[in-house]
């Protein structure tokens, strides 16, 4: 039976604009307020708190248990509403009361089930089937399906289209009665094509009708199927979030491809926040954090009635009574009116910033302060602006900000900085217990290239070598110091050698003694990943130089390409002509020892046998002859590196240290170099090959020390040999009691 037809309450243009604005929803449970004439104070309170929408539980006649989410008859109003006419008439009265206060009406619609044995189920028994137990009863976000429910049979080929048509007609009439839109429940139990058909058909009749999908608890895979429905908004699982875990951001990213997600301060019909607060937790901070988190992370907000009083009595689908709310209002544990006004104002500020793009979490779950980035672009890399939501999950202690805000840490994925608090405070101040802070950021300007554009850079680039030689080893970091080796040791040299394109390269190792003019050379061998290696062995002690030269191997590249094509069965006649021309040009400048090898290859090419020609070209003898004769294209040589070749003793030796002045057979006589010469056979017999002296220069007399480091030396004390410098000279003199410079030379000769 169709209810009475009512005119739309607003113009289509106004309603389309309302659909795009983030809704600020006050959830009103009819059982808590009673007959419609009693609703005025509650609606005034909602309007005064800054809400734009009133969402009511289903206002239809319920089943025998009174459960408002199990409708018995969709044409009759709930008896507690005190309406004597149709459900559409009651909706019109409620909508009119809301409209007087600037509020829009939303109605909860349960699509997937009705009361078992009710008027709806009896009138069309094929449309419904006996309820199937839910498979996921542990998820706290999912409603418990009552055993008195009859499930909608959308999958039935005959009943499904009829049920869809009935829902379209019913929702159109409710919208024409004054409903701004609908909060759809049971989305995971209704096929997506059926939902899309309902939404599209209702909008054909009532263009600006708003559809909000209740998505908490819906599996992630199912959420993806909702993208094509045309929903205006969905709902985030904010009430079940601990403020740290990454899953809320993951849910936001999944939901934003369906519709903007509304934050939920407290879930209707779930356990109240006040009841969940532990004995050590501050109820005020818990409520304010939940409220600000929902406002800051969502595109709109939903707050259930009673939240403003911190009511501890949970809504019940069939047993709630006006006394539950009046008791909480009469003795409020908290008055959150100003906080709710502030949260609704924050929704408007964030809407003006258009932060509907990608969301990223900048902190890990172990952090006491969570940092979330909301961007104004679908991909954060294209964002020009963003807001950082900082949430102190500690309700007892202040906490510092754990992430950089200027610029944002690399987890942000883009260059954003210049932070400014939306409330005008200090951005970097520690967060108070339970505080939720919103900081706006903007893209930082990249460093501009101020180099003059006079074409010089292009000219220099064309002069740069095409072949690159880099990371030559061995070499000594930090300065122009020589590499060290001892005579007889080989020197293994490695270098990165590469160029643009896919051409082959040639490289060789060059070395010579510092007093020689001509370089010796040997080829470098590629060892993978552009790394080349070669070895040489110096034959003389002293300074050497070594370097690496590389070039583009044109003939080698040509032979490689011919071989690959021949193996693949490709005709290489044209390439063989190119190879012949290349060899003829090389022959004109070939050294005599290589002319025979190149002429032999040209003879094979002239015979016209492709297989023999390929084999002759790729032979090692041919490659070696051409490499020794052809010009090296784009040849590049690395700067020479120094190598010092030392005696074997530079690597390892046995040192014997003695004080020459102690080498005496008379304590009254100072030892001399001659005495040391006499000791040399004994030292050598012990296996030592290096004799090590302390300083042998004249010793100063000022502050001279005596025996055993005494500070009062006697006239015969010789002092410390490390106190160099006296009347006899300094570092360029020999202590006279040790001998002369000629005596020292005789000691050196004897040691050798």
C-alpha positions as CSV (number, residue, x, y, z in Angstrom):
1,X,0.0,0.0,0.0
2,X,1.4,3.4,-1.0
3,X,1.4,6.1,1.6
4,X,0.3,9.7,0.9
5,X,2.3,11.7,-1.6
6,X,4.2,14.6,-0.2
7,X,6.0,17.5,-1.9
8,X,9.8,17.6,-1.7
9,X,10.8,20.0,1.1
10,X,13.7,21.8,-0.7
11,X,14.9,22.6,-4.2
12,X,17.1,20.1,-5.9
13,X,20.0,22.5,-6.1
14,X,20.0,23.1,-2.4
15,X,19.9,19.4,-1.7
16,X,22.7,18.6,-4.2
17,X,24.9,21.1,-2.4
18,X,24.0,19.5,1.0
19,X,25.0,16.1,-0.4
20,X,28.6,17.3,-1.0
21,X,29.2,18.8,2.5
22,X,30.6,16.6,5.3
23,X,27.6,15.8,7.5
24,X,27.6,16.4,11.2
25,X,25.2,13.8,12.4
26,X,23.4,13.6,15.8
27,X,22.1,10.1,16.2
28,X,18.7,10.0,17.9
29,X,17.1,6.8,19.1
30,X,13.2,7.3,19.1
31,X,12.8,5.1,22.1
32,X,14.9,7.5,24.2
33,X,12.7,10.5,23.3
34,X,9.2,9.1,23.0
35,X,6.3,10.7,21.0
36,X,7.3,13.2,18.2
37,X,5.9,16.2,20.1
38,X,8.5,15.5,22.8
39,X,11.4,15.8,20.3
40,X,11.7,19.6,20.2
41,X,14.1,20.0,23.1
42,X,16.4,17.3,21.8
43,X,16.4,18.8,18.3
44,X,17.1,22.2,19.7
45,X,20.1,20.8,21.6
46,X,21.4,19.1,18.5
47,X,21.1,22.3,16.5
48,X,22.8,24.3,19.2
49,X,25.7,21.9,19.3
50,X,26.4,22.6,15.6
51,X,24.9,19.4,14.0
52,X,23.5,19.5,10.5
53,X,21.7,16.2,10.4
54,X,19.5,14.0,12.6
55,X,19.8,10.3,12.0
56,X,17.1,8.2,13.6
57,X,16.7,4.5,14.1
58,X,14.1,2.8,11.9
59,X,10.7,4.5,12.8
60,X,8.6,1.6,11.6
61,X,6.5,-0.8,13.5
62,X,8.9,-3.4,15.0
63,X,8.5,-7.1,15.8
64,X,7.0,-8.4,19.0
65,X,10.2,-7.9,20.9
66,X,10.2,-4.2,20.1
67,X,13.5,-4.4,18.2
68,X,13.5,-1.4,15.9
69,X,16.0,-3.1,13.5
70,X,13.5,-5.9,12.8
71,X,10.6,-4.2,11.1
72,X,7.2,-5.8,11.1
73,X,5.4,-3.4,8.9
74,X,7.1,-0.6,6.9
75,X,3.9,1.3,6.3
76,X,3.1,1.8,10.0
77,X,5.0,4.0,12.4
78,X,6.5,2.8,15.7
79,X,3.8,3.0,18.3
80,X,6.0,5.1,20.7
81,X,6.1,7.9,18.1
82,X,2.5,8.7,19.0
83,X,1.6,9.1,15.3
84,X,-1.9,7.8,14.3
85,X,-1.4,7.9,10.5
86,X,1.2,6.2,8.3
87,X,4.9,5.9,8.7
88,X,5.3,8.4,5.9
89,X,3.2,10.9,7.9
90,X,5.3,10.4,11.0
91,X,8.4,11.0,8.9
92,X,6.9,14.2,7.5
93,X,6.2,15.4,11.0
94,X,9.8,14.6,12.2
95,X,11.2,16.2,9.1
96,X,9.2,19.3,9.6
97,X,10.4,19.6,13.2
98,X,14.0,19.2,12.0
99,X,13.6,21.7,9.2
100,X,12.4,24.4,11.5
101,X,15.8,24.2,13.2
102,X,17.9,23.9,10.1
103,X,18.4,20.2,10.5
104,X,18.1,17.5,7.8
105,X,16.6,14.1,8.5
106,X,18.3,10.7,7.9
107,X,16.6,7.4,8.5
108,X,18.2,4.0,9.3
109,X,17.2,1.4,6.7
110,X,17.9,-2.3,7.3
111,X,18.0,-3.8,3.8
112,X,18.9,-7.4,4.6
113,X,16.2,-8.6,7.0
114,X,12.7,-8.1,8.4
115,X,10.8,-9.5,11.4
116,X,10.1,-13.2,10.9
117,X,6.3,-13.7,10.7
118,X,5.7,-9.9,10.4
119,X,3.4,-8.2,8.0
120,X,6.2,-7.6,5.5
121,X,7.4,-11.2,5.6
122,X,3.8,-12.6,5.4
123,X,2.8,-10.3,2.4
124,X,5.6,-11.6,0.2
125,X,7.0,-14.9,1.6
126,X,9.1,-15.6,-1.5
127,X,11.1,-12.4,-0.8
128,X,12.5,-13.7,2.4
129,X,14.0,-16.9,3.8
130,X,14.8,-18.2,7.3
131,X,17.8,-16.4,8.9
132,X,21.2,-18.0,8.4
133,X,23.6,-17.6,11.4
134,X,26.4,-15.1,10.8
135,X,29.8,-16.6,10.3
136,X,31.7,-13.8,12.0
137,X,30.2,-13.3,15.4
138,X,33.4,-12.3,17.1
139,X,33.9,-8.9,15.3
140,X,32.6,-6.3,17.8
141,X,31.7,-4.0,14.9
142,X,29.1,-6.5,13.5
143,X,25.5,-6.6,14.7
144,X,24.2,-9.8,16.1
145,X,21.5,-11.1,13.7
146,X,18.5,-12.1,15.8
147,X,16.9,-15.6,15.4
148,X,13.6,-13.8,14.9
149,X,14.8,-12.3,11.6
150,X,13.9,-13.3,8.0
151,X,16.7,-12.7,5.6
152,X,16.1,-10.9,2.3
153,X,16.2,-13.2,-0.7
154,X,17.9,-10.9,-3.2
155,X,19.7,-13.8,-4.9
156,X,16.4,-15.4,-6.0
157,X,15.9,-14.9,-9.8
158,X,12.2,-14.2,-9.4
159,X,12.0,-12.7,-5.9
160,X,15.1,-10.5,-6.1
161,X,13.9,-8.1,-8.8
162,X,10.5,-7.7,-7.0
163,X,12.2,-7.0,-3.7
164,X,14.4,-4.4,-5.3
165,X,11.5,-2.7,-6.9
166,X,9.6,-2.6,-3.6
167,X,12.6,-1.0,-1.8
168,X,12.9,1.6,-4.6
169,X,9.3,2.5,-4.2
170,X,9.5,2.6,-0.3
171,X,12.6,4.8,-0.2
172,X,11.3,7.2,-2.8
173,X,8.1,7.7,-0.8
174,X,10.2,8.3,2.4
175,X,12.4,10.8,0.6
176,X,9.3,12.6,-0.7
177,X,8.0,12.6,2.8
178,X,11.0,14.7,3.9
179,X,13.9,12.3,4.5
180,X,17.1,13.8,3.4
181,X,18.7,10.4,3.0
182,X,19.3,7.0,4.5
183,X,21.9,5.2,6.5
184,X,22.0,1.8,4.9
185,X,22.7,-1.3,7.1
186,X,23.3,-4.8,6.0
187,X,25.4,-3.9,3.0
188,X,27.5,-7.0,3.3
189,X,24.4,-9.2,3.0
190,X,22.9,-7.5,-0.1
191,X,24.4,-8.1,-3.6
192,X,26.2,-5.1,-4.9
193,X,24.2,-5.0,-8.2
194,X,21.0,-4.9,-6.2
195,X,22.3,-2.0,-4.1
196,X,23.4,-0.1,-7.1
197,X,20.0,-0.5,-8.8
198,X,18.2,0.8,-5.7
199,X,20.5,3.8,-5.2
200,X,20.4,4.7,-8.9
201,X,16.6,4.3,-9.2
202,X,15.8,6.4,-6.1
203,X,18.1,9.2,-7.3
204,X,16.2,9.2,-10.6
205,X,13.1,10.1,-8.6
206,X,14.7,12.2,-5.9
207,X,17.9,13.5,-7.4
208,X,19.6,14.8,-4.2
209,X,18.8,11.9,-1.9
210,X,21.8,11.1,0.2
211,X,22.9,7.5,0.8
212,X,25.3,6.7,3.7
213,X,26.6,3.1,4.0
214,X,27.4,1.7,7.4
215,X,30.7,-0.1,6.7
216,X,32.2,-1.0,10.1
217,X,32.7,-4.8,10.2
218,X,32.3,-5.3,6.5
219,X,35.2,-7.5,5.1
220,X,37.8,-5.6,3.1
221,X,37.2,-7.6,0.0
222,X,33.5,-6.8,0.2
223,X,34.3,-3.0,0.6
224,X,35.9,-3.1,-2.9
225,X,32.6,-4.2,-4.4
226,X,30.8,-1.1,-3.0
227,X,32.8,1.3,-5.3
228,X,30.1,1.4,-8.0
229,X,27.1,2.0,-5.7
230,X,27.2,5.8,-5.8
231,X,27.2,6.1,-2.0
232,X,27.7,9.7,-0.7
233,X,29.5,8.7,2.5
234,X,30.6,5.6,4.5
235,X,31.6,5.2,8.1
236,X,35.0,4.5,9.7
237,X,35.6,2.1,12.5
238,X,36.9,4.8,14.7
239,X,35.2,3.7,18.0
240,X,37.1,0.3,17.9
241,X,40.5,1.9,17.2
242,X,43.1,2.0,19.9
243,X,44.7,5.1,18.5
244,X,47.9,3.3,17.4
245,X,47.3,0.3,15.1
246,X,47.8,0.8,11.4
247,X,44.5,-0.9,10.4
248,X,42.4,2.3,10.6
249,X,44.6,4.0,7.9
250,X,44.3,0.9,5.8
251,X,40.5,1.0,6.2
252,X,40.5,4.7,5.3
253,X,42.4,3.9,2.1
254,X,40.0,1.2,1.2
255,X,36.9,3.3,2.0
256,X,38.0,6.5,0.2
257,X,37.7,4.7,-3.1
258,X,34.0,4.1,-2.2
259,X,33.1,7.4,-0.6
260,X,34.3,9.9,2.0
261,X,34.4,8.2,5.4
262,X,32.6,9.8,8.4
263,X,34.3,9.5,11.8
264,X,32.3,8.0,14.6
265,X,32.8,9.3,18.1
266,X,30.9,6.5,19.7
267,X,29.0,3.7,18.0
268,X,25.2,3.7,18.5
269,X,23.9,0.6,20.4
270,X,27.5,-0.3,21.4
271,X,29.0,-0.1,24.9
272,X,29.4,3.4,26.1
273,X,32.8,5.0,26.5
274,X,32.2,5.8,30.1
275,X,31.6,2.1,30.8
276,X,34.8,1.1,29.1
277,X,37.1,3.6,30.9
278,X,39.4,1.9,33.4
279,X,39.7,3.1,37.0
280,X,42.9,5.0,36.2
281,X,41.7,6.6,33.0
282,X,40.2,10.1,32.9
283,X,36.7,9.9,31.4
284,X,36.9,13.5,30.3
285,X,40.1,12.9,28.4
286,X,38.9,9.7,26.9
287,X,35.7,11.3,25.6
288,X,37.5,14.4,24.2
289,X,40.1,12.3,22.5
290,X,37.4,10.1,20.9
291,X,35.5,13.1,19.8
292,X,38.5,15.0,18.3
293,X,39.9,11.8,16.7
294,X,36.6,11.2,14.9
295,X,36.4,14.8,13.7
296,X,40.0,15.0,12.7
297,X,40.2,11.7,10.8
298,X,36.8,11.7,9.2
299,X,35.0,13.6,6.5
300,X,32.1,14.4,8.8
301,X,31.1,13.0,12.2
302,X,28.4,10.9,13.9
303,X,27.7,11.4,17.6
304,X,25.0,9.4,19.4
305,X,22.6,11.1,21.8
306,X,23.7,10.9,25.4
307,X,27.4,11.3,24.4
308,X,27.2,15.0,25.4
309,X,26.3,13.9,29.0
310,X,28.9,11.0,29.0
311,X,25.9,8.6,29.5
312,X,26.8,5.2,30.8
313,X,23.5,3.6,29.6
314,X,23.9,2.0,26.2
315,X,21.2,2.3,23.7
316,X,19.0,-0.8,23.3
317,X,17.2,-1.6,20.1
318,X,14.0,-2.6,21.9
319,X,14.3,-1.7,25.6
320,X,15.5,1.8,25.8
321,X,13.2,4.3,27.4
322,X,13.2,8.1,27.8
323,X,14.2,7.7,31.5
324,X,17.6,6.4,30.4
325,X,18.4,9.7,28.7
326,X,16.7,12.0,31.2
327,X,18.6,10.5,34.1
328,X,21.9,11.1,32.3
329,X,20.9,14.7,31.4
330,X,19.7,15.5,34.9
331,X,23.0,14.3,36.5
332,X,25.6,14.6,33.8
333,X,29.0,13.1,34.5
334,X,30.4,15.5,32.0
335,X,29.2,18.4,30.0
336,X,30.8,18.0,26.6
337,X,28.7,20.7,24.8
338,X,31.6,23.0,24.2
339,X,33.8,20.1,23.0
340,X,31.1,19.0,20.5
341,X,30.7,22.5,19.2
342,X,34.5,22.7,18.7
343,X,34.5,19.3,16.9
344,X,31.8,20.4,14.6
345,X,33.6,23.6,13.9
346,X,36.8,21.6,13.1
347,X,34.8,19.6,10.6
348,X,34.0,22.8,8.7
349,X,37.7,23.9,8.9
350,X,38.9,20.6,7.5
351,X,36.2,20.7,4.8
352,X,37.5,24.1,3.6
353,X,40.9,22.6,3.3
354,X,39.5,19.7,1.2
355,X,41.6,16.9,2.9
356,X,39.8,14.1,1.1
357,X,42.9,12.4,-0.4
358,X,45.4,9.8,0.7
359,X,46.0,9.2,4.4
360,X,49.3,7.9,5.8
361,X,50.5,6.9,9.2
362,X,53.8,8.5,10.1
363,X,54.4,6.6,13.4
364,X,54.5,3.0,14.4
365,X,52.1,1.2,16.8
366,X,54.7,1.4,19.6
367,X,54.6,5.2,19.7
368,X,52.5,6.9,22.4
369,X,51.7,9.7,20.1
370,X,50.3,8.7,16.7
371,X,50.8,11.0,13.7
372,X,48.5,10.7,10.7
373,X,48.9,12.7,7.4
374,X,45.8,13.6,5.4
375,X,46.5,15.0,2.0
376,X,44.5,17.0,-0.5
377,X,45.4,14.7,-3.4
378,X,44.5,11.1,-4.2
379,X,48.3,10.4,-4.3
380,X,50.2,12.0,-1.6
381,X,53.1,12.7,-4.0
382,X,50.9,15.2,-5.8
383,X,49.7,17.0,-2.6
384,X,50.0,20.7,-2.2
385,X,48.6,20.8,1.3
386,X,48.0,18.4,4.1
387,X,47.1,18.2,7.8
388,X,48.9,16.2,10.4
389,X,46.7,14.7,13.1
390,X,48.7,14.1,16.3
391,X,47.0,11.9,18.9
392,X,48.4,11.4,22.4
393,X,47.0,8.0,23.4
394,X,48.4,8.5,26.9
395,X,45.5,9.8,29.1
396,X,47.8,10.5,32.1
397,X,51.0,12.0,30.8
398,X,52.0,14.7,28.3
399,X,54.1,13.4,25.4
400,X,56.5,15.0,22.9
401,X,55.9,14.9,19.2
402,X,57.7,11.8,17.9
403,X,58.1,13.0,14.3
404,X,59.5,15.9,12.4
405,X,57.0,18.5,11.2
406,X,59.3,20.7,9.2
407,X,59.7,18.9,7.0
408,X,57.7,15.8,7.5
409,X,59.6,12.5,7.9
410,X,60.2,10.4,4.8
411,X,57.3,8.2,5.7
412,X,55.1,11.0,4.4
413,X,56.2,10.2,0.9
414,X,56.4,13.9,-0.1
415,X,58.0,17.2,0.8
416,X,55.6,19.0,3.1
417,X,56.5,21.4,5.9
418,X,55.8,24.9,7.2
419,X,53.6,23.6,10.0
420,X,50.8,25.8,11.5
421,X,48.4,24.7,14.2
422,X,44.7,25.1,13.3
423,X,44.0,26.5,16.8
424,X,47.0,29.0,16.6
425,X,49.1,27.4,19.3
426,X,52.8,26.3,19.3
427,X,53.2,23.5,16.8
428,X,56.1,21.7,18.5
429,X,54.9,21.9,22.1
430,X,54.4,18.5,23.9
431,X,50.8,17.1,23.7
432,X,48.7,17.2,26.8
433,X,47.3,13.9,28.1
434,X,44.7,12.7,25.6
435,X,45.2,15.7,23.3
436,X,44.4,15.6,19.6
437,X,46.2,18.3,17.7
438,X,45.8,19.2,14.1
439,X,48.6,20.9,12.2
440,X,48.4,22.1,8.6
441,X,51.4,21.7,6.3
442,X,52.1,22.7,2.8
443,X,54.5,21.7,0.0
444,X,58.0,23.1,0.3
445,X,59.4,24.8,-2.7
446,X,62.3,22.9,-4.4
447,X,65.6,24.6,-4.8
448,X,65.7,26.5,-8.0
449,X,68.5,26.1,-10.6
450,X,70.1,29.5,-10.8
451,X,73.0,28.5,-13.1
452,X,73.2,30.7,-16.2
453,X,71.6,29.2,-19.2
454,X,74.1,30.3,-21.8
455,X,74.7,27.0,-23.5
456,X,78.0,26.4,-21.8
457,X,76.7,23.4,-19.9
458,X,75.6,21.7,-23.1
459,X,79.0,22.4,-24.7
460,X,80.8,20.9,-21.7
461,X,78.5,17.9,-21.7
462,X,79.4,17.2,-25.4
463,X,83.1,17.3,-24.4
464,X,82.7,14.8,-21.6
465,X,84.0,11.3,-22.2
466,X,81.4,8.7,-23.2
467,X,83.3,5.9,-21.5
468,X,83.4,6.2,-17.7
469,X,86.2,4.8,-15.5
470,X,85.3,4.9,-11.8
471,X,86.2,3.3,-8.4
472,X,89.7,2.2,-9.4
473,X,91.2,0.0,-6.7
474,X,93.6,-0.2,-5.0
475,X,93.8,3.5,-3.9
476,X,94.3,5.3,-0.7
477,X,91.3,7.4,0.5
478,X,91.8,10.9,1.9
479,X,94.6,12.3,-0.3
480,X,97.2,11.7,-2.9
481,X,99.0,9.0,-1.1
482,X,100.7,6.1,-2.8
483,X,99.5,2.5,-2.6
484,X,102.0,0.2,-0.8
485,X,103.4,-3.1,-2.0
486,X,106.7,-5.0,-1.5
487,X,108.9,-6.3,-4.2
488,X,107.6,-9.6,-5.7
489,X,104.0,-9.0,-4.8
490,X,101.4,-8.8,-7.6
491,X,99.0,-5.8,-7.8
492,X,95.4,-6.6,-8.7
493,X,93.6,-3.6,-10.1
494,X,89.8,-3.3,-10.5
495,X,87.7,-0.6,-11.9
496,X,84.1,0.2,-13.0
497,X,84.0,0.7,-16.7
498,X,80.7,1.6,-18.5
499,X,79.2,3.7,-21.2
500,X,75.8,4.6,-22.6
501,X,74.0,2.1,-24.8
502,X,74.7,-1.6,-25.3
503,X,78.1,-1.5,-27.1
504,X,81.0,-3.6,-25.9
505,X,84.0,-2.0,-24.3
506,X,87.7,-2.8,-24.2
507,X,89.9,-1.9,-21.3
508,X,93.6,-2.4,-20.3
509,X,95.8,-1.9,-17.4
510,X,98.8,0.4,-17.8
511,X,101.8,0.7,-15.5
512,X,105.4,1.9,-15.5
513,X,108.2,2.9,-13.1
514,X,108.4,6.6,-12.3
515,X,111.7,7.0,-14.1
516,X,110.4,5.3,-17.3
517,X,108.6,6.9,-20.2
518,X,106.8,3.9,-21.8
519,X,103.8,2.2,-20.3
520,X,103.5,-1.5,-20.0
521,X,100.0,-2.9,-20.5
522,X,97.9,-6.0,-20.1
523,X,94.1,-6.4,-20.9
524,X,91.5,-6.1,-18.2
525,X,88.9,-8.8,-17.9
526,X,85.2,-8.1,-17.1
527,X,84.1,-9.8,-13.9
528,X,80.4,-8.8,-14.0
529,X,78.2,-5.7,-13.2
530,X,80.6,-3.4,-15.2
531,X,83.5,-4.4,-13.0
532,X,86.9,-5.1,-14.7
533,X,90.1,-6.7,-13.3
534,X,93.7,-7.1,-14.2
535,X,97.1,-7.9,-12.5
536,X,100.7,-6.7,-12.9
537,X,103.9,-7.4,-10.9
538,X,106.5,-4.6,-10.5
539,X,110.1,-5.7,-10.9
540,X,111.9,-2.8,-9.2
541,X,111.8,-1.1,-5.8
542,X,110.6,2.5,-5.8
543,X,107.8,4.7,-7.1
544,X,105.5,3.4,-9.8
545,X,102.4,4.7,-11.6
546,X,99.4,2.7,-12.8
547,X,96.1,3.6,-14.5
548,X,93.3,2.2,-16.6
549,X,92.3,3.0,-20.2
550,X,89.0,2.0,-21.8
551,X,87.3,2.5,-25.1
552,X,84.3,1.5,-27.2
553,X,85.0,-1.8,-29.0
554,X,83.3,-1.2,-32.3
555,X,84.6,-4.4,-34.0
556,X,83.8,-6.5,-31.0
557,X,80.2,-5.1,-30.9
558,X,79.8,-5.8,-34.6
559,X,81.0,-9.4,-34.2
560,X,78.7,-10.0,-31.2
561,X,75.6,-8.8,-33.1
562,X,76.5,-10.9,-36.1
563,X,77.0,-14.0,-34.0
564,X,73.7,-13.6,-32.1
565,X,71.7,-13.0,-35.3
566,X,73.4,-16.0,-37.0
567,X,72.5,-18.3,-34.0
568,X,68.9,-17.1,-34.2
569,X,68.7,-17.9,-37.9
570,X,68.5,-14.3,-39.1
571,X,70.1,-13.3,-42.4
572,X,73.4,-11.6,-41.7
573,X,74.4,-10.8,-45.3
574,X,74.2,-7.0,-44.7
575,X,76.1,-7.3,-41.5
576,X,78.9,-9.3,-43.2
577,X,79.2,-6.5,-45.8
578,X,79.6,-4.0,-42.9
579,X,82.2,-6.2,-41.3
580,X,84.2,-6.4,-44.6
581,X,84.2,-2.6,-44.9
582,X,85.3,-2.2,-41.3
583,X,88.2,-4.7,-41.8
584,X,89.3,-2.9,-45.0
585,X,89.5,0.4,-43.2
586,X,91.5,-1.2,-40.4
587,X,93.9,-2.9,-42.8
588,X,94.9,0.5,-44.2
589,X,96.5,1.3,-40.8
590,X,97.4,-2.1,-39.6
591,X,100.9,-2.8,-38.2
592,X,102.7,-5.4,-40.4
593,X,102.5,-8.3,-38.0
594,X,98.7,-8.2,-38.2
595,X,98.1,-7.8,-41.9
596,X,98.2,-11.5,-42.6
597,X,95.5,-12.4,-40.1
598,X,93.2,-9.6,-41.4
599,X,93.7,-10.5,-45.1
600,X,92.9,-14.1,-44.3
601,X,89.5,-13.0,-42.9
602,X,88.8,-10.8,-45.8
603,X,89.4,-13.8,-48.1
604,X,86.9,-15.9,-46.2
605,X,84.3,-13.0,-46.4
606,X,84.9,-12.7,-50.1
607,X,84.1,-16.4,-50.6
608,X,80.5,-15.8,-49.6
609,X,80.0,-18.6,-47.1
610,X,78.0,-17.0,-44.2
611,X,78.8,-19.8,-41.7
612,X,82.5,-19.7,-42.4
613,X,82.5,-15.9,-42.5
614,X,80.9,-15.7,-39.0
615,X,83.4,-18.3,-37.6
616,X,86.4,-16.3,-39.1
617,X,85.1,-13.0,-37.7
618,X,84.6,-14.2,-34.1
619,X,87.8,-16.2,-33.8
620,X,90.2,-15.0,-31.1
621,X,93.0,-14.4,-33.6
622,X,90.9,-12.0,-35.6
623,X,89.7,-10.1,-32.5
624,X,93.3,-9.8,-31.3
625,X,94.6,-8.6,-34.7
626,X,91.9,-6.0,-35.1
627,X,92.2,-4.8,-31.4
628,X,95.9,-4.2,-31.9
629,X,95.3,-2.1,-35.1
630,X,92.0,-0.3,-35.1
631,X,91.6,3.2,-33.6
632,X,90.1,3.2,-30.1
633,X,86.8,5.0,-30.2
634,X,86.1,7.4,-27.4
635,X,89.2,6.2,-25.5
636,X,89.4,7.4,-21.9
637,X,92.3,7.2,-19.5
638,X,92.0,7.5,-15.7
639,X,94.4,9.8,-13.9
640,X,97.5,7.8,-12.9
641,X,97.7,6.5,-9.3
642,X,101.0,6.2,-7.3
643,X,102.4,2.9,-6.1
644,X,105.4,2.6,-3.8
645,X,107.2,-0.8,-4.1
646,X,109.2,-1.4,-0.9
647,X,111.8,-3.8,0.3
648,X,110.4,-7.0,1.8
649,X,111.4,-5.7,5.3
650,X,108.9,-2.9,4.9
651,X,106.2,-5.6,5.3
652,X,107.7,-7.5,8.1
653,X,110.9,-7.3,10.2
654,X,112.3,-8.1,13.6
655,X,113.5,-5.0,15.4
656,X,116.0,-4.8,18.2
657,X,116.2,-1.6,20.2
658,X,119.2,-0.5,22.2
659,X,120.6,2.7,23.7
660,X,124.1,3.2,22.2
661,X,125.4,4.9,25.3
662,X,124.7,1.8,27.3
663,X,126.8,-0.4,25.1
664,X,130.0,-0.2,27.3
665,X,132.1,-2.6,29.4
666,X,132.7,0.2,32.0
667,X,130.0,2.0,33.9
668,X,132.2,5.0,34.1
669,X,132.6,5.2,30.3
670,X,129.9,6.4,27.8
671,X,129.1,3.8,25.1
672,X,130.0,4.6,21.4
673,X,129.1,3.6,17.9
674,X,132.2,1.4,17.9
675,X,130.8,-0.5,20.9
676,X,127.6,-1.1,19.0
677,X,129.5,-2.4,16.0
678,X,131.0,-5.0,18.3
679,X,127.5,-6.1,19.3
680,X,126.1,-6.5,15.8
681,X,127.0,-10.2,15.4
682,X,125.2,-11.1,18.7
683,X,122.1,-9.2,17.6
684,X,122.0,-10.9,14.2
685,X,122.5,-14.3,15.8
686,X,119.3,-13.7,17.8
687,X,117.4,-13.4,14.5
688,X,116.9,-9.6,14.4
689,X,117.3,-7.8,11.1
690,X,116.5,-4.2,12.1
691,X,118.5,-2.2,14.7
692,X,116.5,0.6,16.3
693,X,118.0,3.6,18.2
694,X,116.4,6.3,20.4
695,X,117.6,9.8,19.5
696,X,121.4,10.1,19.1
697,X,121.5,13.9,19.2
698,X,123.1,16.3,21.8
699,X,121.0,16.5,25.0
700,X,120.0,19.7,26.7
701,X,121.0,20.7,30.2
702,X,118.1,22.9,31.3
703,X,115.7,20.8,33.4
704,X,117.8,17.7,32.8
705,X,116.8,14.6,34.7
706,X,119.0,12.3,36.6
707,X,119.1,8.5,37.1
708,X,115.7,6.8,37.5
709,X,113.9,9.9,36.3
710,X,115.2,12.0,39.2
711,X,114.6,15.8,39.1
712,X,117.9,16.5,40.8
713,X,120.6,15.2,38.4
714,X,124.2,15.0,39.3
715,X,127.1,16.4,37.2
716,X,127.7,13.1,35.6
717,X,124.1,12.3,34.7
718,X,123.6,12.2,30.9
719,X,119.9,13.1,30.8
720,X,117.1,11.8,28.6
721,X,118.0,11.3,24.9
722,X,114.6,12.6,24.0
723,X,115.4,16.1,25.3
724,X,117.2,17.0,22.1
725,X,119.3,20.2,21.8
726,X,122.4,21.4,23.6
727,X,125.5,23.5,23.1
728,X,126.8,20.9,20.7
729,X,123.8,21.2,18.3
730,X,120.3,19.9,17.7
731,X,118.7,17.5,15.4
732,X,121.4,17.9,12.8
733,X,124.2,16.9,15.1
734,X,125.6,13.6,16.7
735,X,126.0,13.4,20.4
736,X,129.9,13.8,20.7
737,X,130.2,11.1,23.3
738,X,128.7,8.6,20.8
739,X,131.2,9.4,18.1
740,X,131.3,11.4,14.9
741,X,129.2,11.3,11.8
742,X,131.8,9.2,10.1
743,X,131.6,6.7,13.0
744,X,127.8,6.6,12.4
745,X,128.4,5.9,8.7
746,X,130.8,3.0,9.7
747,X,128.0,1.6,11.9
748,X,125.5,1.7,9.0
749,X,128.0,-0.1,6.7
750,X,128.7,-2.7,9.3
751,X,125.0,-3.4,9.9
752,X,124.4,-3.9,6.2
